[in-house]
Amino acid sequence: MAKNLEYVMNKKNLNHLLFFLFFLTFSCVSGNEDIKLIEKVSNTGITLSEKDFTDSGFKINKNYDISELTNAISAFYGWKNIGEEETKDFEIRIYESHENAVNFGKSFADEATGEDAIIRKRDASWKEGIKDRRTISTPTDGGSIGAAIGSNSSPKYGDYIIYENLIILCEGHKSEESLRRCTLLVESIKK
């Protein structure tokens, strides 16, 4: 009888373990939408404007002076609720064409995004809006080591996309997180 009881207990524990693993697997999957990320550079030949964003519910906080942003026709900072996340920040730079965005805007976007983004005014090529490209964070919340070296500022934008005639900088600590948010933003303006 003791052997049967041990068998039942082990089987019961195994069932509990399997149920827990099943639950854990599906709870992780459902919390993170499975979306196909937009390509870093994409062009279908359409031209987008500020109005395309505001019509989709995007809230513009600031329009930037673009006199030193080579060949840009507009640049602004704002936010939008995307997916199931809270409001996220974006910086959008508009060019006359996709080619201009690639040829004239890429170097500015590279400088303003990623873990080694330039977030000090004295070091930036385009100084306008530099304060909006920083966030206060620490290594414990996924940010860079800014707080550990005496500065509470970290780069706000983990990455960017060149989509049509736009360069879109998207909030996120890491590239994948930013590209996911860029994808959701682009999907929201297509609707």
N, C-alpha and C positions, 0 to 999 in steps of 0.2 A: 504494500500500500504506500509506503514511504517513497518508493521508486516512482509510482504513478503520480504522486503529489509533486515530486520534483519535475517530472516530465510536463505536467500541466502548468506549473509555475514558469518553467523555461519557455514553454510555448506562449504563455500569456505575456511574458516579458518581450519575447520576440515580436508578437503582434503589436504591443505598445510601441516598440522601437520602429517598426515598419510604418505604423500610423503617424508617428512623430516625423519621420523622414518624409513621408508623403505630404503631410501638412506643411512642413518647412519648405519643401520644393515649390509647391504651388503658391504659397503666400509670398515667396520671393519673386516669382514670375509675375504675379498679378500686380505687384506694387511698382513694377518698372515696365512701362509700355515697350513693346517690341516694335521699334520703328526702323525703317531703312534710312540711315543718315544721308543727308544731301552731300553731294560731292563738294570738295573744298572750292573748286572753280567750276561753274556751270553756266551755260548760255543757250537759250532757245531762241534768242533774237527779239524778245520783247523789251520794252523800255518801261521802267517803273518810276513812280514819283512819290513825293511825300504824301500826296493824297491817297495813294494805295494803302499806306500804313494807317493814316487817320481813319479811313473808311472801315478798316478792320478792327478798330477799337484801340489802336496804339495811342498812347498818351505822350505827346511831345512836351518835354520839360524845358529844353533849351535848343535854340538854333545857334550854330557856331559861325564865327567869322571865318570864312574859307580863303581869305586873301593869300595865305601862305600854304594852303593845301592844294598843291599843283593840279590844275585842270579839273578840280571838283566844281560842281555847280550848286551843291548844297550839302550840309552836314548837320545832323541833329542828334540829340540824346533824349531818350525817354524810356518808357517801360510798358509792359503788357503782361497780362496773365496768359500763360501758355500751358496747354495740357492740364494736368491736375496740380501743377505747382503754383506757388504764390507768385506775385508780381516779380518779373525779372527785368534787368536793365539791358539796354542795347544802344549802341552808337551806330548810326547809319550814315554813310557817305555816298552821295549820289554823283555819278559821272554822266557825261553825255552819251557814252557808249560803253559796252563791255570791254572793248579794247583799251579805252582810256582808264577804266578801273584797274585793269591788269597792269598796264604800262606805267601809270602814274601813281596809283594808290597802294599797290602791294607793299612797297617798302615802308610806307607809313603804317600800314596795318601790322606788318611783321614786328615793327618796333613797339607797337602799343599793346601787343597780346602775348600770352604765354607766361611761363614762370619767370623768364628774365625780361619781361616787358619794362620799358623805360617809363617810370612813373614820376620822375623828378623833372620839373619844368626846365631847369638849366641844361639837362641832357637831351631833351626831346627835340626832334626835328620840327614837329608841329606842336606848338605849345598850347594852343586853344583847347580847352576842355580837359586838360591834363588831370585836374582834381577829380573829375568825374570818372577817370579811368583807374582810380584807386579805391580800395576798400580796406576797412580795418579788420584784420583777422590775425589769428595766431596759428602756429603749426598744429595745434590740437583740433581746430575746426576745418582742417584741410587746406589752409592757406600756406603761403610760403614762410620762410624763416624771418620775415620782416620784424616781427615782434621780438624775436630772440636776439636780434642785433641792434636793438634800440629804436627801431621804427615800427609803428603799429600799422603801417601801410603795406598792402600787398596789391598786386595787379588784380583788377576786377574781371578782366576778359581773358579767359583761357585760350580762346582761339577766335577765328573769324572765317567768313566765307566771302567769295566773290561770286555773287549771284546776279546774272543779267548785267545791268549797268550799276550795280550797288556793291559796296563793301559793307558788310554787317559784322560788327564786333559783338560777341555774345557773352553774357555773364557766365562765369563758371571757374572753379579752381583748376580744373584739368581740361585738356583739349576735348576729350570725348563728351564730357558734360556740356561744354560750350557748343559743340557741333550738334548735339541733340537739341539744345534750345534753339539754335539757328534753324534747324530743320522744322521744328514746331512753329517758329515764327513765320517762316516762308509758307508752310502749309496753311497758316491762318490768313495770310493775305491772298492766297489763291482762291479762297472760298467766296 
